[in-house]
Amino acid sequence: MEDTLVTKLRVLADAAKYDASCASSGATPRKAPTGGIGSTTPSGICHSYTPDGRCVSLLKILLTNYCLFDCSYCINRRSSNVRRARFSVDEVVRITLDFYKRNYIEGLFLSSGVIRSPDYTMEQMMLVAKKLRQKHGFAGYIHLKAIPEASPWLIEQAGLWADRISVNIELACDASLKKLAPEKNAPGIKATMGQVRERIEEAREERRAFAPAGQSTQMIVGADETTDETVLKASASLYSDYGLKRVYYSGFSPIPETSPALPIKPAPLLRENRLYQADWLLRYYGFTVEEIAAGGENGMLHLDIDPKLAWALKHRGRFPVDINAADRELLLRVPGLGARAVDKIIAARRHVRLRLDDVARLSGGVRRARPFLITPDHHPLRLTDRIDLRERLTPPATQLSLFS
């Protein structure tokens, strides 16, 4: 690979690191035909994950970091004094194939600054995916970032060749978007998201492929005064209104020559982690935004304890619960018990009365769950009598689980 292309790759790979919404979960297993290139099925080596939990690697780059917009929070904004570069369509295709053949990657995540117009930018990104699929028979994973207000036809074409489409909502609050990114508009972003959802549903009914891994979005947190409760309400609305697979949260990080409207300190990484935990509770554990927010204070989640434990401590009167009698909904609210562990517990107790050791074999979080559970051989004190419980169950941040 010539020096010029390597330099572009260095610049545009670094510029893409701020986009978190690049996981490949939800992709349908696919293998190239004889003579083709790529597959979504082999074991991977890097930072994205398939539905069964395998780690896969993606080439994550921007088509260009030139941009017409001047969003205050973006390192690649029009007025930013950063090194610029731009790939051609053929260069991205070549790099993707070269990296795949060397077993560096299993797919492509492609985003871009907006150049010339939304239509032109979307067309260039769509052509990358189309050439990889049509001309080279590439069957690996492809994730394209849709450009809001691009032609509906171009968005539809992109979905024909990509596994996943994502449209960044940017900020949870429309007023903040208007203040920090006045050249963008929330209705335009949501209209594109709505279009993608309609095409996905139509394709499902007609049994054809259109962005089979669905759509996702990314939200910046900490760039404005929006509370965690407002962020989660926005996420819940996006899930219900647009059928999103995932909302990704990206903690704001100060950038050079920043706007005075932005904070001077980065958002705590732990805040980002707590939002992911809360998001998981919304999607898989039956919690509402109001229940999660009630575990915190003034609309913000606690940083020292995860939101599930915070809820349990606020509702001590409901614990401990009998592992052999409690319904699934209540077991899902026990700190330390994940959804899969709960399903295993419910299946196992049809045949035998579970003891604490049995629970330990079914769940790796039994240490945290002990104060909240009753088994034939384990009868803890009522939680209302355990004034030291919060301190005892608060582990170092590095030990906190994202899923329980």
NORWODA-V436182 format. One record per helix or strand of 2 or more residues. SS is the DSSP state (alpha for helix, beta for strand). FROM is the first residue (numbers start at 1). LEN is the number of residues. If there is no record, write none. Layout:
[[SS & FROM & LEN] [SS & FROM & LEN]]
//
This chain:
[[alpha & 3 & 16] [beta & 48 & 2] [beta & 55 & 2] [beta & 58 & 5] [alpha & 89 & 13] [beta & 107 & 5] [alpha & 118 & 18] [beta & 141 & 5] [alpha & 152 & 10] [beta & 164 & 3] [alpha & 174 & 7] [alpha & 186 & 21] [beta & 215 & 7] [alpha & 228 & 15] [beta & 246 & 6] [alpha & 269 & 16] [alpha & 289 & 6] [alpha & 307 & 8] [alpha & 316 & 3] [beta & 321 & 2] [alpha & 328 & 4] [alpha & 339 & 10] [alpha & 356 & 7] [alpha & 366 & 7] [beta & 373 & 3] [beta & 378 & 2] [alpha & 383 & 3] [alpha & 389 & 4] [alpha & 397 & 3]]
//
